[in-house]
Amino acid sequence: MGSQLKQNKANAVAFYQMAYLGEPAKAVKMYVGDEYIQHNPLVKNGLQGFIDYFDEMQRDYPNKQIKFLRCIAEGDMVALHTHQIWPGNDQYVTMDFFRFDENGKIVEHWDSIQEVPEGSANGNSMF
């Protein structure tokens, strides 16, 4: 794997973890380019929209946890598969996709979030 792909993977994980654990402004400063296109309909577009959303999450849910399960990189894209545990033991599986610019900065984001169900018709976990 090329050094840029490895760096993009490391940066995607560091960016998400830093923002998720309460430092979204620092994460944006370190890892995001001049623009940030957001595709999650609950988050406003742009750098400040991202910061505001994660500041609110930290304020409302300071004890949330995240585990990074998979990280895949191809071209200018990185995909993350995570397990999130929220207060009250609410659990979610997430898939996040980040597009990087030519400078190795994150400039676009998509995600899909699903609550982990109590059971499974196929007996397989979501992780």
C-alpha positions as CSV (number, residue, x, y, z in Angstrom):
1,M,0.0,0.0,0.0
2,G,1.3,3.4,-0.9
3,S,2.5,5.8,1.8
4,Q,-0.3,8.3,1.0
5,L,-3.0,5.7,1.5
6,K,-1.4,4.7,4.8
7,Q,-1.3,8.3,5.9
8,N,-4.9,9.0,4.8
9,K,-6.0,6.0,6.8
10,A,-4.2,7.1,9.9
11,N,-5.5,10.7,9.5
12,A,-9.1,9.5,9.0
13,V,-9.0,7.5,12.3
14,A,-7.2,10.3,14.2
15,F,-9.7,12.9,12.8
16,Y,-12.8,11.0,13.7
17,Q,-11.5,9.9,17.2
18,M,-10.4,13.4,18.1
19,A,-13.8,14.9,17.1
20,Y,-15.8,12.1,18.6
21,L,-14.0,12.4,21.9
22,G,-14.6,16.2,22.2
23,E,-12.0,18.1,20.2
24,P,-13.7,18.8,16.8
25,A,-12.1,22.2,16.3
26,K,-8.7,20.8,16.8
27,A,-9.5,17.9,14.5
28,V,-10.7,20.3,11.7
29,K,-7.6,22.4,12.1
30,M,-5.3,19.4,11.8
31,Y,-7.0,17.2,9.2
32,V,-9.5,19.1,7.1
33,G,-9.0,21.1,4.0
34,D,-10.3,24.5,3.1
35,E,-13.8,23.1,2.4
36,Y,-15.8,20.3,4.0
37,I,-18.7,18.9,2.1
38,Q,-21.1,17.0,4.5
39,H,-23.6,14.4,3.3
40,N,-25.1,13.5,6.7
41,P,-28.5,15.3,6.7
42,L,-28.3,16.0,10.5
43,V,-25.0,18.0,10.2
44,K,-24.7,21.4,8.5
45,N,-22.3,21.7,5.6
46,G,-18.9,23.2,6.2
47,L,-16.2,23.3,8.8
48,Q,-18.3,25.1,11.5
49,G,-21.3,22.8,11.0
50,F,-19.1,19.9,11.8
51,I,-17.6,21.5,14.8
52,D,-21.0,22.6,16.2
53,Y,-22.4,19.1,15.7
54,F,-19.6,17.3,17.6
55,D,-19.4,20.0,20.3
56,E,-23.1,19.4,20.9
57,M,-22.6,15.6,21.0
58,Q,-19.8,16.0,23.5
59,R,-21.9,18.3,25.7
60,D,-24.9,16.0,25.7
61,Y,-23.1,12.6,25.7
62,P,-19.6,12.9,27.2
63,N,-19.3,9.2,28.1
64,K,-19.8,7.8,24.6
65,Q,-17.2,5.3,23.3
66,I,-15.9,4.4,19.9
67,K,-14.0,1.3,18.6
68,F,-12.5,1.4,15.1
69,L,-12.9,-2.0,13.6
70,R,-11.9,-1.6,10.0
71,C,-10.2,1.0,7.9
72,I,-10.0,0.7,4.1
73,A,-8.3,3.1,1.7
74,E,-8.5,3.3,-2.1
75,G,-7.6,6.2,-4.3
76,D,-8.6,9.4,-2.5
77,M,-11.2,7.6,-0.2
78,V,-11.0,6.1,3.2
79,A,-13.8,4.0,4.8
80,L,-14.2,3.4,8.5
81,H,-16.3,0.7,10.2
82,T,-16.9,1.5,13.9
83,H,-18.8,0.3,16.9
84,Q,-20.2,3.1,19.1
85,I,-21.5,2.6,22.6
86,W,-23.6,5.5,24.1
87,P,-24.9,6.1,27.6
88,G,-27.6,3.6,28.5
89,N,-25.6,1.0,26.4
90,D,-27.2,2.1,23.1
91,Q,-25.0,0.6,20.5
92,Y,-24.5,1.6,16.9
93,V,-22.5,0.3,13.9
94,T,-21.3,3.1,11.6
95,M,-19.7,3.3,8.1
96,D,-18.0,6.5,7.4
97,F,-16.4,7.5,4.1
98,F,-14.0,10.4,3.7
99,R,-12.6,11.9,0.5
100,F,-9.2,13.5,0.7
101,D,-7.8,16.3,-1.5
102,E,-4.3,16.2,-3.2
103,N,-2.8,17.7,0.0
104,G,-4.0,14.8,2.2
105,K,-6.8,16.8,3.8
106,I,-10.3,15.6,4.3
107,V,-12.8,17.5,2.2
108,E,-16.0,15.4,2.0
109,H,-17.9,12.9,4.2
110,W,-20.7,10.4,3.9
111,D,-22.0,8.0,6.6
112,S,-24.5,5.4,7.5
113,I,-25.5,4.7,11.0
114,Q,-27.6,1.7,12.3
115,E,-28.5,0.7,15.8
116,V,-27.3,-2.7,16.7
117,P,-30.4,-5.0,17.0
118,E,-31.1,-7.4,19.9
119,G,-31.0,-10.4,17.6
120,S,-30.0,-11.5,14.1
121,A,-31.9,-13.7,11.7
122,N,-28.6,-15.1,10.4
123,G,-26.7,-15.4,13.7
124,N,-23.9,-13.1,12.5
125,S,-22.8,-10.0,14.4
126,M,-22.6,-6.5,12.8
127,F,-19.0,-6.5,13.6
